């Protein structure tokens, strides 16, 4: 497997590398964000699981950034991940969306790893 770089402006420490859902496909990870059984229509529950995972495994800190409204010179406090997140995805789109949402709302760098049937390798997709 080709090593990937997940270093972003958010973090300089080693990324957290996990699978999306337990027991769906063999993956080169020991830990998963979602348990074995998932109701793909319970969006609120998936959002909570993803947010809790970010908080307890990736960690959050506040950083000061330029305000989005450029008419003002004020910096504003924003959330940022203490580490980046690498997720081996399983094809369960609703769970993937919940993780992307949690990372976007909390300033967490995210790379999704997708299985390539032809090569038998996982390919990185840098999201943030």
C-alpha positions as CSV (number, residue, x, y, z in Angstrom):
1,X,0.0,0.0,0.0
2,X,1.3,3.5,-0.9
3,X,1.7,5.7,2.1
4,X,-0.4,8.9,2.0
5,X,0.2,12.3,3.5
6,X,-2.6,13.8,5.4
7,X,-0.8,16.7,6.8
8,X,-2.9,19.9,6.5
9,X,-2.9,23.3,8.2
10,X,-5.0,21.7,10.9
11,X,-2.5,19.2,12.4
12,X,1.1,18.2,12.5
13,X,0.7,14.9,14.4
14,X,-0.1,11.4,13.1
15,X,-3.6,11.0,11.7
16,X,-6.3,8.9,13.3
17,X,-6.9,6.0,10.9
18,X,-10.1,4.0,11.2
19,X,-12.7,2.1,9.2
20,X,-16.2,3.5,8.7
21,X,-18.4,0.6,9.7
22,X,-17.4,-2.6,11.5
23,X,-17.9,-6.0,9.9
24,X,-18.9,-4.8,6.4
25,X,-15.6,-5.4,4.5
26,X,-12.1,-6.5,5.5
27,X,-10.0,-3.4,6.2
28,X,-6.4,-2.7,7.4
29,X,-7.6,-1.1,10.6
30,X,-8.4,-2.0,14.2
31,X,-11.0,0.5,15.1
32,X,-14.3,1.7,13.5
33,X,-16.4,4.8,13.8
34,X,-19.8,3.0,13.5
35,X,-20.7,-0.4,15.0
36,X,-21.7,-3.5,13.1
37,X,-25.4,-2.7,12.9
38,X,-26.5,0.7,11.5
39,X,-29.9,2.0,10.5
40,X,-29.1,4.0,7.4
41,X,-32.1,6.2,7.8
42,X,-31.3,7.4,11.4
43,X,-29.4,10.5,10.3
44,X,-29.5,12.2,13.8
45,X,-27.9,9.1,15.4
46,X,-25.2,8.9,12.7
47,X,-24.4,12.6,13.2
48,X,-24.1,12.1,16.9
49,X,-21.8,9.0,16.5
50,X,-19.6,10.9,14.1
51,X,-19.4,14.0,16.3
52,X,-18.6,12.0,19.4
53,X,-15.9,10.1,17.5
54,X,-14.3,13.4,16.4
55,X,-14.4,14.8,19.9
56,X,-13.0,11.8,21.7
57,X,-10.5,10.4,19.1
58,X,-9.4,13.3,16.9
59,X,-9.7,16.0,19.5
60,X,-10.7,19.6,18.9
61,X,-9.0,22.9,19.7
62,X,-9.8,26.5,18.9
63,X,-7.7,28.5,16.4
64,X,-8.0,32.1,15.3
65,X,-8.7,32.7,11.6
66,X,-9.6,35.6,9.4
67,X,-13.4,36.2,9.4
68,X,-15.2,35.0,6.3
69,X,-16.7,38.5,5.7
70,X,-13.6,40.3,4.4
71,X,-15.0,43.8,5.2
72,X,-13.8,43.3,8.7
73,X,-10.2,42.8,9.8
74,X,-11.2,40.9,12.9
75,X,-10.0,37.3,13.4
76,X,-12.6,34.9,14.8
77,X,-12.2,31.8,16.9
78,X,-12.9,28.5,15.0
79,X,-12.8,24.8,15.9
80,X,-9.9,22.8,14.4
81,X,-9.0,19.1,14.7
82,X,-6.0,18.3,16.8
83,X,-5.3,15.5,14.3
84,X,-6.5,14.6,10.8
85,X,-8.7,11.7,10.1
86,X,-8.2,8.9,7.5
87,X,-11.4,6.7,7.0
88,X,-11.6,3.5,5.1
89,X,-15.1,3.7,3.6
90,X,-17.5,0.8,3.2
91,X,-20.1,2.1,0.7
92,X,-22.6,3.1,3.4
93,X,-23.2,6.6,2.0
94,X,-25.3,7.9,4.9
95,X,-22.5,7.1,7.4
96,X,-19.8,8.6,5.1
97,X,-21.9,11.8,4.8
98,X,-22.2,12.0,8.6
99,X,-18.4,11.8,9.0
100,X,-17.8,14.4,6.2
101,X,-20.4,16.7,8.0
102,X,-18.7,16.3,11.4
103,X,-15.3,17.0,9.9
104,X,-16.5,20.1,8.0
105,X,-18.3,21.6,11.1
106,X,-15.3,21.0,13.3
107,X,-12.4,21.9,11.0
108,X,-11.0,18.4,10.8
109,X,-8.7,17.3,7.9
110,X,-10.3,14.3,6.2
111,X,-9.0,11.7,3.7
112,X,-11.3,8.9,2.5
113,X,-9.8,5.6,1.5
114,X,-11.6,3.8,-1.3
115,X,-11.1,0.2,-2.3
116,X,-9.9,-0.4,-6.0
117,X,-11.0,-3.8,-7.2
118,X,-8.5,-3.8,-10.0
119,X,-5.4,-3.2,-8.0
120,X,-6.6,-4.6,-4.6
121,X,-5.3,-1.4,-3.0
122,X,-7.1,1.5,-1.2
123,X,-6.9,4.8,-3.0
124,X,-6.9,8.1,-1.0
125,X,-9.4,10.9,-1.7
126,X,-8.4,14.1,0.1
127,X,-11.6,15.9,1.2
128,X,-10.2,18.6,3.5
